[in-house]
Amino acid sequence: MNRSSYLGWLFLAVWAAWLSALSGHLAQFSWLGPWAPDLELALFVALAARAQASDIAKFALCLGLARAAVSIDPPAAVLAAALGTGALLRIARGGVQVDNPVIAAGLACTACIARGAWLEAVHFHTRAASIVEWTHVEVAWRAGISTGAATALLGGVLASLPGLGSLSRRKTWAVGASLR
């Protein structure tokens, strides 16, 4: 690893923390409410579609730590959700073209709903068993739809945020086209 890739990972952690905080702020204080997209998850899907498959686990760890820094959820649950999302994206990359906006939107929607269900299960086991609130799941399907839309519309923009260029690979066509 050279110095520019270390700087790229640092920028990824900063962007992920900012996007997680922005998503939380939008969900809490804006008119979007439960329809607020999970922008950090959209960044994760966009980067996982453009980077080497071996880097997806590193993305999951970095993005999970950044999200845990600004989240009220238990850090172990947040990291487990990030690693589970990374596993989902790694498996999906083996079978489909993840950089297709429709497929990326579907994966982001699925991952957002699964993350909401996982966090609700964690909260259920940490609270009294008589209290059953499926707030994360109720919010997760709405956030999943908006996260999928944000991934489809903003995926390329999120993957090319300043400082993240060293983490994503260049496409073969882009390399061939730049030689003309």
C-alpha positions as CSV (number, residue, x, y, z in Angstrom):
1,M,0.0,0.0,0.0
2,N,1.3,3.4,-0.9
3,R,0.6,6.7,0.7
4,S,-2.2,7.7,-1.7
5,S,-4.1,4.5,-0.9
6,Y,-3.8,5.2,2.9
7,L,-5.2,8.7,2.2
8,G,-8.0,7.1,0.1
9,W,-9.0,4.9,3.1
10,L,-9.0,8.0,5.4
11,F,-11.2,9.9,3.0
12,L,-13.5,6.9,2.8
13,A,-13.9,6.8,6.6
14,V,-14.5,10.6,6.6
15,W,-17.1,10.5,3.8
16,A,-18.8,7.5,5.3
17,A,-19.1,9.2,8.7
18,W,-20.5,12.4,7.2
19,L,-23.0,10.5,5.0
20,S,-24.1,8.4,7.9
21,A,-24.6,11.5,10.1
22,L,-26.4,13.3,7.2
23,S,-28.7,10.3,6.8
24,G,-29.5,10.3,10.5
25,H,-30.1,14.0,10.5
26,L,-32.5,13.7,7.5
27,A,-34.4,10.8,9.2
28,Q,-34.7,12.7,12.4
29,F,-35.2,16.4,11.5
30,S,-36.2,16.7,7.9
31,W,-39.6,16.3,6.2
32,L,-38.3,13.0,4.7
33,G,-38.5,11.2,8.0
34,P,-38.7,7.5,7.4
35,W,-38.2,8.0,3.7
36,A,-34.7,9.4,4.2
37,P,-32.1,7.3,2.2
38,D,-29.1,5.6,3.8
39,L,-26.4,7.5,1.9
40,E,-23.6,5.5,3.5
41,L,-25.1,2.3,2.2
42,A,-25.5,3.8,-1.2
43,L,-21.8,4.7,-1.1
44,F,-21.0,1.2,-0.1
45,V,-22.9,-0.4,-3.0
46,A,-21.5,2.1,-5.5
47,L,-17.9,1.4,-4.3
48,A,-18.4,-2.3,-4.2
49,A,-19.5,-2.3,-7.8
50,R,-16.4,-0.4,-9.0
51,A,-13.6,-1.8,-6.8
52,Q,-11.8,-5.0,-6.7
53,A,-13.8,-7.8,-5.1
54,S,-11.0,-8.4,-2.5
55,D,-11.5,-4.9,-1.1
56,I,-15.2,-5.3,-0.3
57,A,-14.5,-6.7,3.2
58,K,-12.1,-3.8,3.9
59,F,-14.9,-1.4,2.7
60,A,-17.3,-3.1,5.1
61,L,-15.0,-2.8,8.1
62,C,-14.2,0.9,7.3
63,L,-17.8,1.8,6.6
64,G,-19.0,-0.1,9.6
65,L,-16.6,1.7,12.0
66,A,-17.6,5.0,10.5
67,R,-21.2,4.3,10.9
68,A,-20.7,3.0,14.5
69,A,-19.0,6.3,15.3
70,V,-22.2,8.3,14.6
71,S,-24.9,5.7,15.4
72,I,-26.9,5.1,18.6
73,D,-27.1,1.4,17.7
74,P,-24.7,-1.1,19.4
75,P,-21.3,-1.0,17.6
76,A,-21.0,-4.8,17.4
77,A,-24.4,-4.9,15.7
78,V,-23.5,-2.1,13.3
79,L,-20.2,-3.9,12.4
80,A,-22.0,-7.2,11.9
81,A,-24.5,-5.5,9.6
82,A,-21.7,-3.9,7.6
83,L,-19.9,-7.2,7.2
84,G,-23.2,-9.0,6.3
85,T,-23.8,-6.3,3.7
86,G,-20.3,-6.8,2.4
87,A,-20.9,-10.6,2.1
88,L,-24.1,-10.0,0.2
89,L,-22.4,-7.6,-2.2
90,R,-19.5,-10.1,-2.7
91,I,-21.8,-12.9,-3.5
92,A,-23.9,-10.7,-5.8
93,R,-20.8,-9.6,-7.7
94,G,-20.1,-13.2,-8.5
95,G,-23.4,-13.7,-10.3
96,V,-24.6,-10.3,-11.7
97,Q,-23.3,-7.1,-13.0
98,V,-23.5,-4.9,-9.9
99,D,-22.6,-1.7,-11.6
100,N,-26.0,-1.8,-13.4
101,P,-28.1,1.0,-11.7
102,V,-31.2,-1.2,-11.4
103,I,-29.4,-4.1,-9.9
104,A,-27.4,-1.8,-7.6
105,A,-30.7,-0.2,-6.5
106,G,-32.2,-3.6,-5.7
107,L,-29.1,-4.7,-3.7
108,A,-29.2,-1.4,-1.8
109,C,-32.9,-1.8,-1.0
110,T,-32.4,-5.4,0.1
111,A,-29.4,-4.6,2.2
112,C,-31.2,-1.6,3.9
113,I,-34.2,-3.7,4.8
114,A,-32.0,-6.6,6.0
115,R,-30.0,-4.1,8.1
116,G,-33.2,-2.7,9.6
117,A,-34.5,-6.2,10.5
118,W,-31.1,-7.1,12.0
119,L,-31.0,-4.0,14.2
120,E,-34.6,-4.6,15.3
121,A,-33.7,-8.2,16.3
122,V,-30.7,-6.8,18.3
123,H,-32.9,-4.2,20.0
124,F,-35.6,-6.8,20.7
125,H,-33.0,-9.0,22.5
126,T,-31.6,-6.1,24.5
127,R,-35.0,-4.9,25.7
128,A,-37.7,-6.6,27.8
129,A,-39.2,-9.4,25.8
130,S,-42.8,-8.1,26.4
131,I,-42.0,-4.9,24.4
132,V,-42.3,-5.6,20.7
133,E,-41.8,-2.7,18.4
134,W,-40.8,-3.3,14.8
135,T,-39.8,0.3,14.3
136,H,-36.6,-0.5,12.4
137,V,-38.4,-2.8,10.0
138,E,-41.3,-0.4,9.5
139,V,-38.8,2.4,8.7
140,A,-36.4,0.0,6.8
141,W,-38.7,-0.7,3.9
142,R,-39.3,3.0,3.3
143,A,-35.6,3.8,3.7
144,G,-34.8,0.8,1.5
145,I,-36.9,2.2,-1.4
146,S,-35.3,5.6,-1.1
147,T,-31.8,4.1,-0.7
148,G,-32.3,2.1,-3.8
149,A,-33.4,5.2,-5.7
150,A,-30.4,7.2,-4.3
151,T,-28.1,4.4,-5.3
152,A,-29.5,4.3,-8.9
153,L,-29.4,8.1,-9.3
154,L,-26.2,9.0,-7.3
155,G,-24.1,5.9,-7.4
156,G,-21.6,7.2,-9.8
157,V,-21.4,10.6,-8.0
158,L,-20.9,8.9,-4.6
159,A,-18.2,6.5,-5.9
160,S,-16.2,9.5,-7.3
161,L,-16.3,11.7,-4.2
162,P,-13.0,13.6,-3.7
163,G,-10.3,11.3,-2.4
164,L,-11.9,8.0,-3.3
165,G,-10.3,7.6,-6.8
166,S,-7.5,5.4,-5.5
167,L,-10.0,2.9,-4.1
168,S,-12.0,2.2,-7.2
169,R,-10.7,0.5,-10.3
170,R,-10.9,1.9,-13.8
171,K,-13.1,0.1,-16.3
172,T,-11.5,-1.6,-19.3
173,W,-13.5,0.6,-21.6
174,A,-12.4,3.7,-19.9
175,V,-8.7,2.7,-20.2
176,G,-9.2,1.7,-23.9
177,A,-11.1,4.9,-24.7
178,S,-8.5,7.1,-23.0
179,L,-5.9,5.7,-25.4
180,R,-7.8,6.9,-28.5
